[in-house]
Amino acid sequence: QVQLVESGGGLVQAGGSLRLSCTASGRTFSNNGMGWFRQAPGKERVFVAAITRSGSTTFYADSVKGRFTISRDNSKNTVYLQMNSLKPEDTAVYYCAADPRYGMVVRTSQRDYDYWGQGTQVTVSS
């Protein structure tokens, strides 16, 4: 079992920045690939970014590429999502997720993630 807790969400103006954190407990964090997903009001949850268990490889959705950065600190059992140049369309609940099976490659499908946090709200005002 892996327990995930997100933090760092909030209200920000367009063009601003936020850094989300997701801290894990339970199974060895460094064995898990990690991902961030988001769900906007009235829409399905979609992939945002992923990172391999070593942190050597990252992957991004086209909508956030060049603006968001995913990183991890295995000594702190934490994965981060740095979000810059935020847009109103980035407004969503952001979820982190852990993939204990395929941690050596990045995964974009929600089906590949076994553990999920409760989500943190990000609201970008225009």
N, C-alpha and C positions, 0 to 999 in steps of 0.2 A: 504494500500500500504506500502511496505517496499522497501527502496532504499539501495542497498549494494555496497560498494566500496572496492575492494581488493587493497592491496599494499604489497610490500616486495619482489616481484620477482626480478630476475636478473640472472647473469651468475656466476656459481660457479664450482670449480673443483670437480671431483669425490672424495667422502669421506668428503666433506665439509657440511656445514649446512646453512639453511636459515629459517627465520621465516616469514610466511605470516600472514597478518592481514586482517580482513574484518570488516568494520565498518558500522553499520546499522543506518538508520534514518526512521522516519515514525511511523508505528505501534509499540507498545511496544515490544522491542527486547526480553525481558525475556519470552514472550509467545510463542516464536518460537523455534522449534528444528532447528539445523543448520547442514549443511553438506558441505564437500569439494568434488569436482569432478575435473577430469582433462581430457584433450583431447590432445593426442599426434598427431603429423603431420600425416595426412592420416588415422587416426583411429577415432573410435567413442569416445564420452565422457563417462567416466566410474567413478564409485564411488571410493572415497579415504577414507573418514572418516566422522563420524557423532557424534553428541552430543545432548543429551536431553536438554530441556529448562532450567532445573535446573543445568545441568552440572554433574549430578550424574552418568550418564551412557554414555559410549563411545563405538564406534565400528569401526573396521578398515578392509580395504581390506587386504587380505593375503599378497599382494605384498609390503605393507608398514608397516605391523605389526612389532613392535619392533624398528622401525626406526622413525616413525612419531608419533606426539602427538597432538591431538586436545584438545583445552581448550577454555574457554570463561570467559569474565568478564562482567557480566550484568550491572555493574555500569558504564561501559564505552561503552556499546552497541557494543562490539567487540568480535569476535571469532578469534582464532589463529590456525595456523598449524605450529608446530615446526617440521622441517624436518632435520634429521641427517643422516649421512652416505649415502649421496646422490649418486645415480648411474646415468650413462648416460640414462638409460631407464626411469628415472623419468622426463626427459625433456618433457614438455607439457605446455599448458595454463591451469592454475588452476583457478577454479571458486568456489566461495562460493554461497550457496543457503539457503533460509529460508523456513521452513515448519511450517505454522501457524495452521495446523489442527491436527497433531499427535505429538506435541512437547514432550509428555511424554514418547515416545518410539523412539528409533533410527530407521531411515528409510534409505534404501540404494537405492531405486528406484528414478530416476529423476522425475518420474510422481508425486511423493509425495511432491515435492518442487514447490512452487508457484512463488518465487521471486529469481532472479539470478543477480549476479554482472557481470561486463563486462569482467572479467578475468585478470590474471596477468601472464606474461611469466616467466617460470623457465627453464633455460638451464644449463645442467650439462655436462661439458666437460671431456673427458677421459684423 
